[in-house]
Amino acid sequence: MRQLTTLCFILLFSFIAYAQDKKTLNIVRTAKAPKIDGVLNDDAWKNADEAKDFTQFRPEMGVAEKAHQNTIVKMTYDDNAIYIAAYLKDKPEDIQKQFSSRDNFGQSDFFGVVLNPNNDAQNDTEFFVFSSGNQADAIASPSIDNGEDFGWNAVWDSAVKIVDDGWIVEMKIPYRALRFSNDEVQTWGLQFHRRFRIDNSQYSWNPIDRTKGNIGLYHGELRGIKNIKPPTRLSFYPFVSGISTSFDGEHETDFNVGLDVKYGITENFTLDATLIPDFSQAAFDNVRLNLGPFEQTFSEQRQFFKEGVDLFNKGDLFFSRRIGNAPVEQGHVEDELINNSNINEEIVDNPSVVKTLNAIKVSGRTKKGLGVGFFNAVTEKTEARIKTTEYIRDQNTQAITDSVISYRNRITEPLANYNILVLDQQFNGNSSVSLINTNVTRDGGFRDANVTGFLADISNKRNTYNVRGQIKMSNVNLSDGMSTGLSSFFMVRKTHGKYRYSFDHSFADEEYDINDLGLNNRNNYSNFGVDASYQIFEPTEKLNDFRFNTWVNYRRLYNPSTFTGANLGMRISAQTKKLMWFGARVNFDLGKQYDYFEPRDFENKRFFIYKNFVSGGVWFETNANKTFSIEANLGSFTMFDKERDLFGYEFEVEPTIRFNDKFRLSYEFEYQNNKGSRGFVDNINDDIVFGERDVVSIENGLSGAYNFNPLHAIRLTFRNFWSTVNYDYQLFVLENDGTLSSNNAYNVDSIPDSPNINFNTWNLDLRYSWQFAPGSQLTALYRNSLFNLDSASKDNYFNSLNTLLDQPIQHVFSIKLQYFIDYSNLKTIFKRKSNS
C-alpha cells in the first residue's frame, strides 16, 4: 500500500519541471521570395542564420555528424509562406534515392522540418522531402496512436538537386498549410531531421533523448516572425470522374462531378467538406475467409475519412467504415419474403452499400490548448426491390389461369445522420483530458445510437510515469426501449529508461454497444493485464536495436463474474549492424479457456472449453537497401491436450527486387495449414453443432511501381486468396459444461447446406497517376475481380483456380481529374488583371 501511495504521489504531485537547453534560430523577412529550384543562389539565403551541428539520436544518442555529412539549414519568410533551404552534404554514391508514392518513406534518405506554431510540444506539423524528390507530410501529437497521422495532406512546394558533395533541398510552405495565431511577434517550436538510409541513422538539430518523453518536448525555437497574418485559408478541389463497369454481360457507365472544400474558419480552425463525394477509386479490400464469430473489418480507403481525423479517433469510438457500409437491415430482407402456394417473392435488387451524400469536418486547437472537433455525414435512404408473383387459381379446376406480378420496396437503411463532437484540453506539454460524443440518428423507427466518453492521458512533468483512464457510456434506442451500457479502461505505466512496465484493467458490461459508429467486437468482460519490457538505447558491438516484451493477461466475464481465460507470452526483436531485423514470439494460454463467443449463443451464455493452447514463431528481414531483399515469417500452434490432435503452421515469404531507383517489384506468398481445429457449424433444433476441420489457405500477391519522376507513376497490385475448409464427417454437440459430445450422431449430411467450403477471390488493380500541378492530379484505373464460393473443399489449388477463372469477371475502368484552386492565388490573379 505504501508503494502504491508513493507512486500516486509521484504521478499527481510531481512539480519538478523538465528542463532542457533549446537551440534557437532567428528568421528574417525577405523582400523577394526565393525560387524553389534546388539552387541556393537567391538573395534571401545570403544573410540568413544557419541551423547546424546536428546530433544523432538513432541508433545512438549524442553522436556528432561526420565531417562529410554536415547539414546546414536556413529559413526565411514573407507575407505568403515560410521558406527552407538545406544543404545536406554526403557522398553521392551513399545517397539512397528510391522513388516512392507520397507519404511512403521507402528506401530513400530524407530531410524533415517540424513546425509547431503554438510551441506547445504536442501539435506538430511535419514536412519531409526525400532525396528522390518525393514528399510526405503529417500532423503529429502524443495522442495519436503512432504519433503521426500521414493521412493529412497539404499542398506545398519543394525541389531537390543532387550535387557533387551531397544534395540540396528547397521548400516553400504556404501559410494556408499551417494553423497559427495573428500575434504581432511569434515564437514557434522548430525541429529538423535528417535520415541516412545506408546505415539507418537519424539526426536532429536540437538533441533528442529517446529514453523518456514525447519527441515534441525536444524541439528548438524559431524566433523573429513578425507581422504575418493568417491568410484566407480557402481551397477548392473540383473533380470530374467517369466509371465504366461490366459484369456477366451487363454494362454500366456513370459520370460524376463534385467538389471538396477546405476553409479556415479562424486562424486555428478549419472546415473540410466533401460535396457529392466520389469514392469510386478507393482500393480493394483484402477479403479473407472468416470462420470466426466476429465481423471482418478493413482499413479505411477513402481519402476524406483518412485525413485529419486524429481528434475524432480519440477513445476508439469512431470507425469510419460504418459510414456508407452495408445497410442495417440488408440481411433481414430474405427472411421476410413470402413464399406459399399463392404468393412468391424474390429479391430483384438489394444494395450492399449505402451512398454517402455529403460529409464535413471542423477541427482545430486554440492557443491555450483546447482542441475542438465536429464531424457530420449524411447517407441516403436505401431500399431493396422485391418482385411479387401472385397466382390465381380457378375455383372449380384449381388450375392456375393467370399470375399478377407487382413490385415493392423495402427500406434497408433510412436517411441517416452521423455526428461526432470532441473537446480535448492539452496541458503541461505531455497531458490531455478529452470529452467525445458520437451520435447516429436514423429516420423513422430504425435504431438510433449515442455514445459519450471521458478520457484522460496524464504524465508527470519529468515524463517518467503516465496514467491513462477512460470511461464510456453507450445508449442505443431499440424497438423495445433504450439499452444503456458502460465501459472503462485504466492503465498506469513507467515511461522512461531501459526497463518499463505497466498495469491495466478493462471493463464492459453486457449492454455496452458502440457499433453504430464505432467498432467493438465484444462486451461483458473484466480483464487485467501486466506488461514489462526491456530495450537498449545505445548500440552494442553487434546490434543497433534490441527489445524484449513480456505480458500476462487474466480475463473474466462481468456477468456472471466468472473466469474465462489467462495467457502469458514474450517477444523479442533486434536489428544487426548490417540492418537485418529478426525476432521471435511465443504465447501460452494457461489451462482451461472458456470461449463465450464461438457458440454464438450470447443470450444463454453458452461457452466452449479448450485448454493449453500454445503458439509461436520467428521472423527476419534482410537489408532493404540491397538490390534483392527478403522478409520471411514462420509460425506454428498446437495444444497440450491428450484429447486433441490440433496442429497448425504457417509461413510467409516476400522477396523484393529493386531493379533501379524507379522500379521496384515485390512478390508475397503465404501458406497456412490448420489441422484439427474445432468450431461452430450450425444450430439444429436446440443443439449447437460443432465440427473438427482442416483449413488450408494460400495467398499470392504481387505489387510493383514504376515512377517516371516524383509526380508521375504506374502501380500494379494483384492478389489471389484461396482457402478450403474440410470437416470430419462426424460432428459434435456442445454440452452445457462446454465440452463436445458425438453421442447425438450428427454428421456432415445432417446439415442442410454443406459446411465444407472452397473460397477463392482474385483482384487486380492497375493505376496510373500524374500530379500535373500542385494538389492537382489525374488518375486512371483499371481493375478486374473474380469470386467463387462453393463446397468443393477437396479441390486442390489449381483445380480451384480453374473454377474461379470460369466465373464471370468484373471489369472496372475509371478516370478522375481533380484540380486544386487556392482562393488567395485566385484573388491575386484577379487583382493583377484589374490593375493592368
C-alpha positions in Angstrom: 0.0 0.0 0.0 2.9 2.4 0.8 4.4 1.8 -2.6 1.1 2.5 -4.4 0.7 5.7 -2.4 4.2 6.8 -3.3 3.6 6.1 -7.0 0.3 8.1 -7.0 2.1 10.9 -5.2 4.8 11.0 -7.9 2.2 10.9 -10.7 -0.1 13.5 -9.4 2.1 15.9 -7.5 5.4 15.9 -9.2 6.1 19.5 -10.0 9.8 19.2 -10.8 9.9 20.7 -14.2 11.8 19.1 -17.0 14.4 21.5 -18.2 16.4 21.4 -21.4 18.5 23.9 -23.3 16.9 24.7 -26.5 18.6 25.9 -29.7 17.1 28.9 -31.4 17.1 30.1 -35.0 16.4 33.7 -35.8 14.5 34.2 -39.0 14.5 37.4 -41.1 11.8 38.5 -43.6 12.8 38.5 -47.3 11.8 41.2 -49.8 11.9 38.7 -52.6 10.8 35.1 -52.3 13.5 32.5 -53.3 12.9 30.4 -56.4 12.2 26.8 -55.4 14.6 25.0 -57.7 17.3 23.4 -55.5 19.8 26.1 -56.4 20.8 28.3 -53.5 21.7 31.5 -55.4 18.8 33.6 -54.2 19.5 36.8 -52.2 17.1 35.6 -49.5 19.7 33.0 -48.4 22.8 35.2 -48.3 22.4 36.6 -44.8 20.0 34.0 -43.3 21.0 32.4 -40.0 22.2 28.9 -40.1 20.9 25.8 -38.2 23.8 23.3 -38.0 25.6 20.9 -35.7 23.1 18.1 -35.9 23.2 15.3 -33.4 22.4 11.6 -33.8 19.6 10.1 -31.8 19.1 6.8 -33.6 20.6 4.2 -33.2 23.0 6.0 -30.9 22.3 9.3 -29.0 24.7 12.2 -28.8 26.9 11.4 -31.7 28.0 14.4 -33.8 27.8 14.5 -37.6 30.6 13.1 -39.7 32.7 15.7 -41.4 31.5 14.7 -44.9 27.8 14.6 -43.8 27.3 18.1 -42.3 23.9 19.7 -42.5 23.2 23.4 -42.9 19.6 24.8 -42.9 18.4 28.3 -43.5 15.0 29.8 -43.2 13.2 33.0 -44.4 9.6 34.2 -44.7 7.4 36.7 -46.4 3.7 37.5 -46.3 2.8 34.3 -48.0 5.0 31.4 -46.8 7.9 30.0 -44.9 10.9 29.1 -47.0 13.6 26.5 -46.1 16.9 25.7 -47.7 19.0 22.7 -46.6 22.5 21.8 -47.8 22.9 18.1 -47.0 26.4 17.0 -47.5 27.2 13.4 -48.3 29.0 11.1 -50.8 26.7 10.9 -53.9 27.2 7.1 -54.1 25.9 6.8 -50.5 22.7 8.7 -51.1 19.7 6.3 -51.2 17.0 7.7 -53.5 14.4 5.1 -54.4 11.3 6.7 -55.8 8.0 6.0 -53.9 4.5 7.3 -53.6 3.6 10.3 -51.5 3.9 9.7 -47.7 5.7 6.4 -48.4 9.2 6.6 -46.9 10.5 3.6 -48.9 14.3 3.3 -49.3 15.3 6.9 -49.5 17.2 9.5 -47.5 15.1 12.3 -46.2 15.2 15.8 -44.7 12.3 16.8 -42.4 11.0 20.1 -41.0 8.8 20.1 -37.9 6.8 23.3 -37.2 4.8 23.9 -34.0 3.2 27.4 -34.3 1.7 27.1 -30.8 5.1 26.0 -29.4 3.2 23.6 -27.1 5.2 20.4 -27.8 2.0 18.5 -28.7 0.7 19.7 -32.0 3.3 19.5 -34.7 3.1 19.8 -38.5 5.7 17.8 -40.3 7.1 18.2 -43.8 9.5 15.7 -45.4 11.4 15.8 -48.6 13.3 12.7 -49.9 16.4 12.6 -51.9 14.2 11.2 -54.8 12.1 14.4 -54.7 9.1 12.7 -53.2 7.1 14.4 -50.4 5.5 13.4 -47.2 3.6 15.4 -44.6 1.8 14.7 -41.3 0.3 16.1 -38.2 1.8 14.7 -35.0 0.7 14.5 -31.4 1.3 12.2 -28.4 -2.4 11.5 -28.5 -2.2 9.8 -32.0 -1.6 6.1 -31.6 1.6 6.0 -33.6 2.5 9.7 -33.0 1.9 10.8 -36.6 -1.0 10.9 -39.0 0.2 10.8 -42.6 -3.4 10.7 -43.8 -3.2 14.5 -43.5 -2.1 16.1 -46.8 -1.2 19.7 -47.6 -0.3 21.5 -50.8 3.3 22.8 -50.7 6.3 23.0 -53.0 9.8 21.5 -52.9 12.8 20.9 -55.1 15.8 18.6 -54.8 19.1 18.7 -56.6 21.9 16.2 -56.3 25.4 17.8 -56.3 29.0 16.7 -56.1 29.1 16.7 -52.3 25.6 15.8 -51.3 22.1 17.1 -52.1 20.1 20.3 -51.7 16.5 20.8 -50.7 14.4 23.9 -51.1 10.9 24.1 -49.6 8.0 26.6 -49.7 5.3 26.0 -47.1 2.4 28.4 -47.6 0.6 29.7 -44.5 -2.5 28.0 -45.7 -0.9 24.7 -44.7 -0.4 25.9 -41.1 -2.5 27.0 -38.2 -1.2 29.9 -36.2 -2.4 33.0 -34.3 -2.3 36.6 -35.5 0.1 37.8 -32.8 2.4 40.6 -33.9 5.6 38.7 -32.8 5.6 34.9 -32.7 7.9 32.1 -31.4 7.3 28.7 -33.0 8.6 25.3 -32.0 11.1 24.0 -34.6 13.0 20.8 -35.3 14.9 19.5 -38.3 15.5 15.8 -39.0 17.9 14.1 -41.4 17.9 10.3 -42.0 20.6 8.3 -43.8 19.1 5.1 -45.2 22.5 3.5 -45.8 23.1 2.8 -42.1 19.6 3.6 -40.8 20.9 6.6 -38.7 18.8 9.7 -37.9 20.0 13.1 -36.7 18.2 16.1 -35.3 19.1 19.8 -35.0 18.0 20.0 -31.3 19.2 16.9 -29.4 16.6 14.2 -28.6 16.6 11.9 -25.6 14.8 8.8 -26.6 14.7 7.4 -23.1 11.8 9.5 -22.0 9.1 12.0 -23.0 7.4 12.6 -26.4 9.6 13.8 -29.2 7.9 17.2 -29.3 9.5 18.1 -26.0 12.9 18.3 -27.7 12.1 21.0 -30.2 14.2 24.1 -30.6 12.6 27.5 -31.2 12.1 29.7 -34.3 12.2 33.4 -33.4 11.7 36.6 -35.3 8.5 36.1 -37.1 6.7 39.4 -37.1 3.6 40.9 -38.6 2.3 37.9 -40.5 -1.4 37.4 -40.7 -3.2 34.1 -41.2 -4.4 34.1 -44.9 -7.9 33.3 -46.0 -7.5 29.6 -46.0 -10.0 28.7 -48.7 -9.2 25.9 -51.2 -11.4 24.2 -53.7 -10.9 20.7 -55.2 -13.3 20.4 -58.0 -13.3 17.0 -59.8 -14.9 15.1 -62.7 -14.8 11.3 -62.9 -16.2 8.6 -65.2 -16.5 5.0 -64.4 -17.4 2.0 -66.7 -18.3 -1.3 -65.2 -19.1 -4.6 -66.9 -20.1 -7.9 -65.3 -21.7 -11.0 -66.6 -22.9 -9.4 -69.8 -24.2 -6.2 -68.1 -22.6 -2.9 -68.7 -23.0 0.3 -66.7 -21.4 3.8 -67.1 -21.5 6.6 -64.6 -20.3 10.2 -64.7 -19.7 12.4 -61.6 -19.0 16.0 -60.9 -18.2 17.0 -57.4 -16.3 19.4 -55.1 -14.2 19.2 -51.9 -13.7 22.3 -49.9 -11.2 23.4 -47.2 -11.9 26.6 -45.4 -10.1 28.3 -42.5 -13.0 29.5 -40.3 -10.5 31.2 -37.9 -6.7 31.2 -37.8 -6.8 27.9 -35.8 -9.9 26.1 -37.1 -10.6 24.5 -40.5 -13.7 23.2 -42.2 -13.3 20.3 -44.6 -16.3 19.3 -46.7 -16.9 16.8 -49.5 -20.0 17.7 -51.6 -21.3 15.0 -53.9 -18.5 12.7 -52.9 -16.9 10.2 -55.2 -15.2 7.1 -53.7 -15.1 5.1 -56.9 -11.3 4.8 -56.9 -10.9 3.5 -53.3 -8.7 0.4 -53.4 -10.0 -3.1 -53.0 -10.3 -4.7 -49.5 -8.1 -7.7 -48.8 -11.1 -10.1 -48.2 -10.3 -13.4 -46.4 -12.5 -16.3 -45.4 -13.9 -15.5 -42.0 -14.9 -18.5 -39.8 -14.9 -16.7 -36.5 -17.8 -15.1 -34.6 -16.7 -11.5 -35.1 -17.3 -9.3 -38.2 -14.5 -8.9 -40.7 -13.2 -5.4 -40.9 -11.0 -3.4 -43.2 -9.0 -0.3 -43.1 -10.3 3.0 -44.5 -9.6 3.5 -48.2 -11.5 6.8 -48.8 -9.2 9.9 -48.5 -11.7 12.2 -46.9 -12.2 9.8 -44.0 -8.4 9.2 -43.6 -7.2 12.8 -43.5 -7.2 14.9 -40.4 -9.2 12.6 -38.1 -6.8 12.5 -35.2 -9.2 14.3 -32.9 -12.2 12.1 -33.9 -10.2 8.9 -33.3 -9.9 9.6 -29.6 -11.3 6.8 -27.4 -11.6 4.4 -30.4 -15.3 5.4 -30.8 -15.1 6.2 -34.5 -14.8 3.5 -37.2 -15.3 5.4 -40.4 -16.2 2.4 -42.4 -19.6 2.4 -40.7 -20.5 5.4 -42.9 -21.5 4.1 -46.3 -21.3 0.5 -45.1 -23.9 -2.3 -45.6 -27.5 -1.2 -44.8 -28.5 -2.2 -41.2 -31.4 -4.2 -42.5 -29.9 -5.7 -45.6 -29.6 -9.2 -44.2 -33.2 -9.3 -43.0 -34.8 -8.9 -46.3 -34.6 -12.5 -47.4 -36.0 -13.7 -44.1 -39.2 -11.7 -44.6 -40.0 -12.9 -48.1 -43.4 -14.6 -48.5 -43.4 -17.9 -50.4 -46.5 -20.1 -50.4 -49.0 -21.6 -52.9 -50.5 -18.2 -53.6 -47.6 -15.7 -53.4 -43.9 -16.0 -54.3 -41.5 -13.1 -53.6 -37.9 -12.7 -54.8 -35.3 -10.0 -54.4 -34.5 -8.1 -57.5 -32.0 -5.7 -56.1 -30.6 -5.4 -52.6 -27.7 -2.8 -52.5 -24.7 -3.9 -50.4 -23.6 -0.3 -49.6 -25.2 2.9 -48.6 -24.4 6.1 -50.6 -22.8 8.9 -48.7 -24.5 12.2 -49.7 -22.0 14.6 -48.0 -19.7 15.0 -45.1 -18.0 17.8 -43.2 -15.2 18.1 -40.6 -14.5 21.1 -38.4 -11.3 20.9 -36.3 -8.7 23.0 -34.7 -7.0 24.0 -31.4 -6.8 27.3 -29.5 -3.6 28.9 -28.3 -4.5 27.6 -24.8 -4.5 24.0 -26.0 -8.3 23.4 -26.3 -8.9 21.2 -29.3 -12.4 21.1 -30.8 -13.6 18.7 -33.5 -17.0 18.4 -35.2 -17.8 15.8 -37.8 -21.1 15.2 -39.6 -22.1 12.9 -42.5 -25.4 12.1 -44.2 -26.2 8.9 -46.0 -29.2 8.4 -48.3 -32.2 6.2 -47.9 -31.5 2.7 -49.3 -34.1 0.2 -50.5 -34.3 -3.4 -51.6 -36.5 -4.1 -54.6 -38.8 -7.1 -54.3 -40.8 -8.8 -57.1 -44.1 -10.4 -56.0 -45.8 -13.0 -58.1 -49.5 -13.8 -57.2 -51.1 -17.0 -58.6 -54.8 -17.0 -59.4 -56.4 -20.5 -59.3 -59.8 -21.5 -60.8 -62.1 -22.4 -58.0 -63.5 -25.4 -59.9 -60.5 -26.9 -61.7 -57.8 -25.5 -59.4 -55.8 -24.7 -62.5 -53.6 -21.6 -62.5 -55.1 -19.3 -65.1 -53.1 -16.2 -64.6 -50.4 -14.5 -62.4 -50.1 -11.0 -61.3 -46.6 -9.5 -60.9 -46.1 -6.5 -58.7 -43.1 -4.8 -57.2 -42.5 -3.3 -53.7 -39.6 -1.6 -52.0 -38.3 -2.5 -48.5 -36.2 0.1 -46.7 -33.0 -1.4 -45.6 -31.3 1.8 -44.4 -33.2 5.1 -43.9 -31.8 8.6 -44.3 -29.2 8.7 -41.6 -27.0 11.3 -39.9 -23.6 10.5 -38.3 -22.2 13.1 -35.9 -19.1 13.4 -33.6 -18.2 16.2 -31.2 -14.8 16.2 -29.5 -13.3 18.5 -26.8 -9.7 17.9 -26.0 -7.7 20.0 -23.5 -3.9 19.7 -23.5 -1.6 20.9 -20.8 2.0 20.6 -19.5 3.2 19.7 -23.0 2.5 16.0 -22.3 -1.0 15.5 -21.0 -4.7 15.9 -22.0 -8.3 15.3 -21.0 -11.0 14.7 -23.6 -14.7 14.5 -23.9 -16.1 12.8 -27.0 -19.7 12.2 -28.2 -20.8 10.2 -31.2 -24.4 10.0 -32.4 -26.3 8.2 -35.2 -29.8 9.3 -35.9 -31.9 7.3 -38.5 -35.1 8.4 -39.9 -38.3 6.6 -38.9 -38.4 3.6 -36.5 -34.9 2.4 -37.0 -32.3 2.2 -34.2 -30.5 5.3 -33.1 -27.3 5.4 -31.0 -25.4 7.8 -28.8 -22.0 7.2 -27.1 -20.2 9.5 -24.7 -16.6 9.1 -23.5 -14.4 10.9 -21.0 -10.6 10.3 -21.5 -7.5 11.3 -19.5 -3.9 10.8 -20.5 -1.7 12.4 -17.9 2.1 12.3 -17.5 4.2 13.9 -14.7 6.4 16.8 -15.7 9.5 14.6 -15.6 8.0 12.3 -18.2 8.7 9.2 -16.2 5.2 7.9 -15.4 1.9 8.0 -17.2 -1.7 7.3 -16.3 -4.5 6.7 -18.8 -8.2 6.4 -17.9 -11.3 6.1 -20.0 -15.0 5.8 -19.1 -17.6 5.4 -21.9 -21.3 5.1 -21.9 -23.5 3.9 -24.8 -27.2 4.4 -25.4 -29.0 2.5 -28.2 -32.6 3.2 -28.9 -34.2 -0.1 -29.9 -37.8 -1.0 -30.7 -38.3 -2.4 -27.2 -36.7 0.5 -25.4 -33.4 2.1 -24.5 -30.3 0.0 -23.9 -27.5 1.7 -21.8 -24.0 0.2 -21.4 -20.8 1.2 -19.7 -17.1 0.6 -20.4 -13.9 1.7 -18.7 -10.1 1.4 -19.1 -7.3 2.2 -16.7 -3.6 2.0 -17.1 -0.6 3.1 -15.1 2.9 2.7 -16.6 6.6 3.6 -16.3 7.6 5.5 -19.4 11.4 6.1 -19.1 14.6 4.1 -19.0 15.5 0.7 -20.4 13.2 -1.2 -18.1 9.5 -0.4 -18.3 6.2 -1.9 -17.1 2.5 -1.3 -17.0 -0.7 -2.5 -15.4 -4.1 -2.1 -16.9 -7.8 -3.1 -16.4 -10.5 -3.0 -19.0 -14.2 -3.5 -18.4 -17.5 -3.5 -20.3 -21.0 -4.6 -19.2 -23.5 -6.6 -21.2 -25.2 -3.6 -22.8 -22.2 -1.7 -24.0 -22.6 -1.3 -27.8 -20.8 1.3 -29.9 -21.1 -0.5 -33.3 -23.3 2.1 -35.0 -20.4 4.4 -35.5 -17.6 2.6 -33.7 -16.1 -0.9 -33.6 -16.4 -3.2 -30.6 -16.4 -6.9 -31.2 -17.3 -8.0 -27.7 -18.6 -6.7 -24.4 -19.3 -8.3 -20.9 -15.7 -8.6 -19.7 -13.4 -7.6 -16.8 -9.8 -8.1 -17.8 -6.5 -7.4 -16.2 -3.1 -7.1 -17.8 0.6 -6.7 -16.8 3.3 -5.9 -19.3 7.1 -5.4 -18.9 9.8 -4.6 -21.4 13.5 -4.0 -21.8 15.1 -2.1 -24.7 18.5 -0.7 -25.5 19.0 2.9 -26.5 22.7 2.6 -27.4 24.1 0.1 -29.9 26.1 -2.8 -28.8 29.0 -4.5 -30.6 26.7 -6.4 -32.9 23.2 -4.8 -32.6 21.7 -1.4 -33.4 18.5 -2.2 -31.6 17.1 -4.8 -29.2 13.7 -5.1 -27.5 12.1 -7.7 -25.2 8.5 -7.7 -24.2 6.5 -9.9 -21.9 2.9 -10.0 -20.8 0.4 -11.7 -18.6 -3.4 -11.3 -19.0 -6.2 -12.5 -16.8 -9.8 -12.5 -18.2 -13.2 -12.7 -16.6 -16.8 -12.2 -17.6 -18.5 -9.2 -15.9 -21.9 -11.1 -15.6 -21.8 -13.7 -14.3 -18.4 -12.9 -12.6 -16.5 -15.9 -13.8 -13.1 -16.8 -15.1 -12.7 -17.1 -18.9 -9.0 -17.4 -19.5 -5.4 -16.4 -18.9 -2.3 -16.2 -21.1 1.3 -15.2 -20.9 3.9 -14.6 -23.6 7.0 -12.9 -24.7 8.5 -11.3 -27.9 12.0 -10.2 -28.9 13.1 -8.1 -31.9 16.5 -6.9 -32.9 18.4 -5.2 -35.7 22.0 -6.0 -36.5 24.8 -3.6 -37.7 24.1 -4.8 -41.2 20.5 -3.7 -41.0 18.9 -7.1 -40.7 15.9 -7.4 -38.5 14.9 -10.6 -36.7 12.6 -11.6 -33.9 10.7 -14.4 -32.2 7.4 -14.7 -30.2 5.6 -17.2 -28.1 2.2 -17.2 -26.3 0.7 -19.7 -24.0 -3.0 -19.9 -22.9 -2.7 -21.4 -19.4 -5.1 -24.3 -18.6 -8.8 -24.2 -19.5 -10.1 -21.4 -21.6 -13.8 -20.6 -21.7 -14.8 -19.2 -25.1 -18.2 -17.5 -24.8 -18.3 -16.3 -28.4 -17.6 -19.3 -30.7 -21.0 -20.9 -29.7 -22.9 -17.8 -31.0 -25.3 -18.0 -28.1 -24.8 -14.8 -26.1 -28.3 -14.8 -24.6 -27.8 -18.1 -22.8 -24.1 -17.5 -22.2 -23.0 -20.9 -23.7 -19.3 -21.5 -23.8 -16.8 -23.8 -25.4 -13.8 -25.1 -23.5 -10.3 -25.6 -24.9 -7.0 -25.8 -22.9 -3.3 -25.3 -23.0 -3.1 -23.6 -26.4 0.4 -22.5 -27.4 1.6 -20.6 -30.4 5.0 -19.2 -31.5 7.0 -18.0 -34.5 10.2 -16.5 -35.8 10.8 -13.8 -38.5 13.5 -11.9 -40.2 14.0 -9.1 -42.8 17.2 -8.6 -44.7 18.6 -5.1 -45.6 16.0 -3.4 -47.8 18.7 -1.1 -49.3 20.1 -4.0 -51.3 19.0 -4.9 -54.8 17.4 -8.0 -53.5 15.8 -8.3 -50.1 13.5 -10.7 -48.4 11.1 -10.9 -45.5 10.1 -14.3 -44.0 7.9 -15.4 -41.2 7.4 -18.9 -39.8 4.8 -19.8 -37.1 3.1 -22.8 -35.5 0.5 -23.6 -32.9 -0.8 -26.7 -31.0 -2.5 -27.8 -27.8 -1.1 -29.8 -24.9 -4.3 -31.8 -24.6 -4.4 -35.6 -24.9 -7.9 -35.4 -26.3 -7.0 -33.1 -29.2 -4.6 -33.5 -32.1 -4.6 -29.9 -33.2 -1.5 -28.8 -35.1 -1.2 -25.8 -37.4 1.6 -24.0 -39.1 2.1 -21.1 -41.5 4.9 -19.4 -43.4 5.1 -16.3 -45.4 7.9 -15.1 -47.7 8.1 -11.8 -49.5 11.1 -11.2 -51.9 11.7 -7.7 -53.3 13.8 -6.6 -56.2 15.0 -3.0 -56.7 15.7 -3.0 -60.4 16.7 0.6 -60.2 15.6 3.8 -58.3 12.5 4.0 -60.4 11.3 0.4 -60.5 10.6 -1.9 -57.5 8.7 -5.2 -57.5 7.6 -7.4 -54.6 6.0 -10.8 -54.5 4.3 -12.2 -51.5 3.4 -15.9 -50.8 1.6 -17.0 -47.7 0.7 -20.6 -46.8 -1.4 -21.7 -43.8 -2.3 -25.2 -42.7 -4.6 -25.8 -39.7 -5.3 -29.4 -38.9 -7.7 -30.4 -36.1 -9.3 -27.1 -35.1 -12.8 -27.1 -33.8 -15.5 -24.5 -34.4 -19.2 -23.7 -34.7 -21.1 -25.2 -37.7 -24.8 -24.7 -37.2 -27.8 -24.7 -34.9 -30.1 -27.8 -35.3 -33.2 -27.6 -33.2 -31.9 -26.7 -29.7 -28.4 -28.1 -30.3 -25.3 -26.1 -31.1 -23.3 -28.2 -33.6 -19.5 -28.0 -33.7 -17.1 -29.7 -36.1 -13.4 -30.6 -36.4 -11.9 -29.3 -39.6 -8.8 -28.9 -41.6 -8.2 -25.4 -43.0 -5.7 -24.7 -45.8 -5.1 -21.2 -47.2 -2.8 -19.9 -49.9 -2.3 -16.2 -50.7 -0.4 -14.9 -53.7 0.3 -11.2 -54.1 2.3 -9.0 -56.5 2.9 -5.3 -56.1 5.2 -3.0 -58.1 5.6 0.5 -59.2 7.4 2.4 -61.9 8.0 6.1 -61.2 8.8 8.3 -64.1 9.5 11.1 -61.6 8.2 12.1 -58.1 4.9 13.1 -59.6 4.3 10.5 -62.3 3.9 6.8 -61.7 2.3 3.5 -62.7 1.4 1.0 -60.0 0.2 -2.6 -60.1 -1.4 -4.6 -57.3 -2.5 -8.2 -57.7 -3.9 -10.6 -55.0 -5.3 -14.1 -55.1 -6.6 -15.6 -51.9 -7.8 -19.3 -51.7 -8.9 -21.2 -48.7 -10.6 -24.6 -48.1 -12.4 -25.9 -45.1 -12.9 -29.6 -44.9 -14.9 -31.0 -41.9 -14.6 -34.5 -40.4 -17.8 -36.5 -41.3 -18.7 -36.9 -37.6 -19.9 -33.7 -35.9 -20.3 -32.8 -32.2 -22.9 -31.2 -30.0 -21.8 -28.6 -27.5 -22.8 -29.7 -24.0 -23.8 -27.3 -21.2 -20.4 -27.8 -19.5 -18.6 -26.6 -22.5 -17.4 -30.0 -23.8 -18.2 -31.6 -27.1 -20.1 -34.8 -27.5 -20.7 -37.0 -30.5 -23.5 -39.1 -29.0 -26.2 -37.3 -30.9 -24.9 -38.8 -34.2 -24.9 -35.5 -36.2 -22.7 -35.7 -39.3 -22.0 -33.5 -42.3 -25.1 -34.9 -44.1 -27.2 -33.6 -41.3 -26.5 -30.0 -42.2 -28.9 -28.6 -44.8 -26.1 -26.8 -46.6 -22.7 -28.5 -46.6 -20.3 -26.8 -44.1 -17.3 -27.6 -46.3 -16.0 -24.5 -48.1 -13.9 -23.6 -51.1 -13.4 -19.9 -51.1 -11.4 -18.1 -53.8 -11.0 -14.4 -54.7 -8.9 -12.5 -57.2 -8.3 -8.8 -57.5 -6.1 -6.9 -60.0 -5.5 -3.1 -59.7 -3.5 -1.2 -62.3 -3.3 2.5 -61.5 -1.7 5.4 -63.5 -1.3 8.8 -61.6 0.0 12.1 -62.7 0.3 15.2 -60.4 0.3 17.8 -63.2 0.2 20.8 -60.8 0.4 21.3 -57.0 -2.5 19.5 -55.4 -4.0 18.6 -58.9 -4.0 15.0 -60.1 -5.1 12.8 -63.0 -5.8 9.2 -62.1 -6.7 6.4 -64.5 -7.6 3.0 -63.0 -8.3 -0.5 -64.4 -9.5 -3.3 -62.2 -10.8 -6.7 -62.5 -12.1 -9.1 -59.9 -13.3 -12.7 -59.6 -15.0 -14.5 -56.8 -16.2 -18.1 -56.2 -17.6 -19.8 -53.1 -18.8 -23.5 -53.1 -18.4 -26.7 -51.2 -15.7 -28.4 -53.3 -13.3 -28.4 -50.3 -11.2 -31.3 -51.6 -10.2 -29.5 -54.8 -6.5 -28.6 -55.0 -5.3 -25.1 -55.6 -5.1 -25.4 -59.4 -8.4 -27.1 -59.8 -10.0 -24.3 -57.7 -8.2 -21.7 -59.7 -9.7 -23.1 -62.9 -13.1 -23.0 -61.4 -12.5 -19.4 -60.4 -11.4 -18.4 -63.9 -14.7 -19.8 -65.2 -16.7 -17.3 -63.2 -17.9 -14.1 -64.7 -15.3 -11.4 -64.3 -16.0 -7.8 -63.3 -14.1 -5.2 -65.3 -13.9 -1.6 -64.0 -12.3 1.3 -65.7 -12.3 4.8 -64.2 -10.7 8.1 -64.7 -10.7 11.1 -62.4 -9.4 14.6 -62.7 -9.1 16.7 -59.6 -7.8 20.3 -59.7 -6.6 22.4 -56.8 -7.7 26.0 -56.6 -6.4 28.3 -53.8 -8.5 31.3 -53.2 -5.6 33.6 -52.3 -3.8 32.9 -55.6 -7.1 33.3 -57.4 -7.6 36.7 -55.7 -4.1 37.8 -56.7 -4.7 36.9 -60.3 -7.9 38.9 -60.5 -6.2 41.8 -58.7 -3.4 41.9 -61.3 -5.8 41.9 -64.1 -7.7 44.7 -62.5 -4.5 46.8 -62.1 -3.5 46.1 -65.7 
